[in-house]
Amino acid sequence: MKSSKYFLVCILILFGSLALHAQNQNDAKNPLLPEKARIISIATNISGMYYTMIDLDNNEMVIVYYGTNVDYTSIKHFELRKVIRTGITLDPDDYPALIPVAKMDKPENG
């Protein structure tokens, strides 16, 4: 009984620390978008595309979501909807790149 309580406390501390360090922002002009990244995974659905990438400046896993509007009327045009910095550090040499090094262009004003 004592070991199960200890295990539960450790799991809660782990998930709590990950939740505190994760950042989420929905702004299209997003400062959280990495300058240089290695794309390691792409997932798509009807509403958009999710890119899992490694920020090569600090080796952090970043999830980027490009999507449509809510009613799916303009599927041909995706916009940057969300950037999630997970706080998880990865070694870029351990993950093969789907696209070698992607230079992320930030949206311009105008």
C-alpha positions in Angstrom: 0.0 0.0 0.0 2.8 2.3 0.9 4.6 1.7 -2.4 1.5 2.4 -4.5 1.0 5.7 -2.8 4.7 6.6 -3.4 4.3 5.6 -7.1 1.1 7.7 -7.5 2.8 10.7 -5.9 5.8 10.3 -8.3 3.5 10.1 -11.4 1.5 13.2 -10.2 4.8 15.2 -9.8 6.0 14.1 -13.2 2.7 15.1 -15.0 2.5 18.3 -13.0 6.0 19.4 -14.0 5.4 18.6 -17.7 2.1 20.6 -17.6 3.8 23.6 -16.0 6.6 23.7 -18.6 4.4 23.2 -21.6 3.5 26.5 -23.4 0.6 26.9 -25.7 -0.2 29.9 -27.9 -2.8 30.4 -30.6 -1.5 33.7 -32.1 -0.6 33.5 -35.8 2.4 35.8 -35.3 3.9 33.4 -32.9 7.2 34.0 -31.2 7.2 30.3 -30.1 7.6 29.1 -33.7 11.2 27.8 -34.0 13.6 29.4 -36.5 15.3 26.1 -37.5 13.6 22.8 -37.0 13.8 19.2 -38.0 10.4 17.7 -38.8 10.2 14.2 -37.4 6.5 13.5 -37.8 3.5 14.7 -39.8 -0.2 13.8 -39.1 -3.2 15.1 -41.0 -6.9 15.1 -40.7 -9.8 17.0 -42.3 -9.2 20.1 -40.3 -5.5 20.5 -40.6 -1.9 19.2 -40.3 0.2 18.5 -37.2 4.0 18.7 -37.4 6.1 17.3 -34.7 9.6 18.8 -34.9 12.7 19.4 -33.0 13.8 23.0 -32.4 17.5 22.8 -33.4 18.4 25.8 -31.3 17.6 24.2 -27.9 16.7 20.6 -28.9 13.1 20.9 -27.7 10.1 19.0 -29.1 7.6 21.4 -30.7 4.1 20.6 -32.0 2.8 22.9 -34.7 -0.7 22.9 -36.0 -1.8 24.4 -39.3 -5.6 24.3 -39.7 -8.7 25.6 -41.4 -11.6 27.6 -39.9 -14.1 25.8 -37.7 -16.7 25.0 -40.3 -14.2 23.4 -42.8 -15.4 25.6 -45.7 -11.9 26.6 -46.8 -9.9 23.4 -46.6 -7.6 24.6 -49.4 -6.2 27.3 -47.1 -4.4 26.4 -43.9 -3.2 28.9 -41.3 -1.0 28.6 -38.3 -3.3 27.8 -35.4 -1.3 26.6 -32.6 2.3 26.1 -31.4 3.0 23.9 -28.4 6.4 23.9 -26.8 6.5 20.7 -24.8 9.6 21.2 -22.7 10.8 17.7 -23.6 14.5 17.7 -24.7 15.4 15.4 -27.6 18.6 14.5 -29.3 18.3 15.4 -33.0 20.7 12.6 -34.0 18.3 10.0 -32.7 15.5 11.0 -35.0 15.6 10.8 -38.8 14.3 13.9 -40.5 11.3 13.7 -42.9 12.4 17.0 -44.3 16.2 17.7 -43.6 16.1 21.2 -42.1 13.1 23.3 -42.4 13.6 27.1 -42.1 10.4 28.4 -40.5 9.4 31.7 -42.0 7.5 33.9 -39.6 4.4 35.7 -41.0 5.0 39.2 -42.2 2.9 42.3 -41.5 1.0 43.2 -44.6 
